Structure formats: structure tokens, C-alpha cells
Amino acid sequence: MSRPRSRALVAGSGPRPALYGDLRRWALIAADSLRLLCQLPAASVDAVITDPPYGLAFKEEAWDSGELATPDGLQAFSRAWAEQARLVLRPGGHLLCFGSPRTFHRLVAGVEDAGLEIRDVLLWLHAAGVPKSMRLAGGRGTALKPAYEPILLARAPLPAGSTVSGTIARYGTGALNIDATRPPRPTAEEGYWPSHLLLAHGEDCASREAGGTGCQADCPVPLIDWLGGGALDGSLSRLFYAAKASRAEREAGCQRLPVERAPTFSGPKLSRPRANVHPTVKPLDLMRWLVRLSAPPGGVVLDPFTGSGSTGCAAVLEERQFIGIDRDERYLPIARARLTHWTQFAATTLSHQTDNAPNR
């Protein structure tokens, strides 16, 4: 099945936004998504995987404040970009979208208003949240520690009168890639069926096999296993889990970028010098799993809120094409550097695997 290359990115006339990438594996576009999405070719994308603004007035950032930080404003914004995403998705193409527990219902309502079918909600459990709470007398506070992020799973409508099987045959979309995302089962060749519960190790967890001390006390990985009757050894068998993005992973490819002090978000006043200053970098193992789940092999993945480019890095590592859009000039150089690094890494790895493949 042939797929249009990401070279045919922007239709129509008028000034074109800055475009980076090799245009075969990835393209990064400097633009406002609400203005650009309507210019992309219809039904040209296999999956949308994104982490949009949550409407929390986060650090008073312009992209997360103002009207967007009101319930009606967030729902209207979610509907606006999801309507455009629906048009560029192939029939049956999936959308995976991170959100905040506090505003997630407005995101879901907006995506549903846009005409996409709500299929499921995934829960990504982690241990790195910081309480945004007042500390009051008598041991009181105003908020709990955030320990999970919901991920909306939605699907573009199937063609009228078509079945899932018919949509797969015609477009390659419509279903999830179950076998590609199964957690391994130690006693069987076929892994467990993937669930909608995903876990992340805490930032201070260190593998005992590598000489570390194991998981930190509030890491969800051993705690969930223990509640299920297992041992507190961090060895889950039925659920997908991955480490949080390490500093090395966040900074890979950014060595030539300026370094500045930025909050670590692991404490109220902690900061450290770094080149990747994006505040919400997602771990690549998690993003790669989402890419494998939703996008067919060789398919096109779109992220209309690219940030530091984690979705794109995951896409090229999983041998999918990627289109990323972001308007923030602070993050575009970071995304570009990371995408360049991981594209080269993927090419080197694939070449090494080919060179070492047995002769047939």
C-alpha cells in the first residue's frame, strides 16, 4: 500500500512556514497548529500522538494561560484542533492525547465534539509529580500529589458502511497493533495482551542488576506488583512499564545548544543547567510504545504540539514517518537537534542489524 510522502506537506498558496528535516523520515514545521493543520492534505496521516496544553495556567506560560485556562476555553480549543486532526487522519486512524486529571474531561468533550470516536483512556502512572498545594496549619493542604496522567485514545470515523477489516484493507488503519505492544510473558512465547495501565519508574530508581539499590519507595512499578500478590522486586510481568526520561535521554543531540538553568520539577526550588529546557519531556520508551500501538509500520505520525520532539524521536526509532508542528521558537531548535540525533541513531542501528543478519 503506497502512502504519500511527508514531502507534500503544505497545500495552497501564500507564505510558507519554516520547514526542517529530511522530508523522507521527518519534517518539523514552525507554525501555529490551528492555522497550519487546515492546509495539510486530507486523509494523509495514520496516527496523531500529542501532548497539548492542559489549560492549567502552567507557570503562567502564554501557551497554557488566558482563555485557554478556563473550562469553556479549553474545550473550545480542544475541539478546534481535534476537528483539523480528524480531517488529516485517514479513516479509522487513531489519536492519542495526553491530558491532566483536573481538565481531562474538557479535553475529552472537545475531541468528541470534533467528531472523533472515544475508544478508551490509558493511565500512565509515575512517581515524579510535585504537589501544587498550600501547606496549612494542622497538617492540611489544598491538593494531592499528581501521580498519573490520562491519555485519551480516540479514532477517526470509519468510512460510511465500512467495517474495521475493510478499513484496514483499504487504508491500513482502524485497529490497534496488539502483537507489537504485548508485555513479555516469561513462560510463554506470546506476551500478555496490552492493557490501558502504563507504569513509569521514578527518577531515582536504579536497577539492582546494574548495581543500583532498586526502586524508590513511591515507585508505582513494585507497588502495583505487590498489590497484585507479587514481590517488591520491580519485576512486573503483565503491564508495560518504562523509565522516566533520564537527563542523558533528554539532552541527547542538544550538546551544541545554549545551556541555561531550568526547574527540574522534582522539588519546589530545584534547578539545574541543561539545554533541553522543555518542562514536560516524555520518556522515549513510552512514546515508542504508543507509536507501535497506533501507527501501522511505515505509517505517518503527526504531532501538532511537538514541544521538544519526543513523539518524533519515537516515530523515527520505530521506522515511521513524522510530521511535527510547533510555534514556540524556544523549543524548535531542541526538537530539531533531538530528531537529528535519533534519526542518525536509528539509521546506524538499522545498518548494524543488516550487516549482522545471517545470510539466507
Secondary structure, DSSP 8 states (H G I E B T S, - for coil): -----TTS---SSS---EEEE-SSSEEEEES-HHHHGGGS-TT-EEEEEE----SS-GGG-GGGSGGGGSHHHHHHHHHHHHHHHHHHEEEEEEEEEE--TTTHHHHHHHHHHTT-EEEEEEEEE-S-------EETTTEES-----EEEEEEEE----TT--HHHHHHHHS-SS--SGGG----TTSSS-----SEEEEE-TT-B-TTTT--B--TT-HHHHHHHHTT--SSS--SSSEEEE---HHHHHTT-TTS--EEEE-SSSTT-EEEES---TT---HHHHHHHHHHHS-TT-EEEESS-TT-HHHHHHHHTT-EEEEEE--TTTHHHHHHHHHHHHHHHHHHHHHHHHTS---
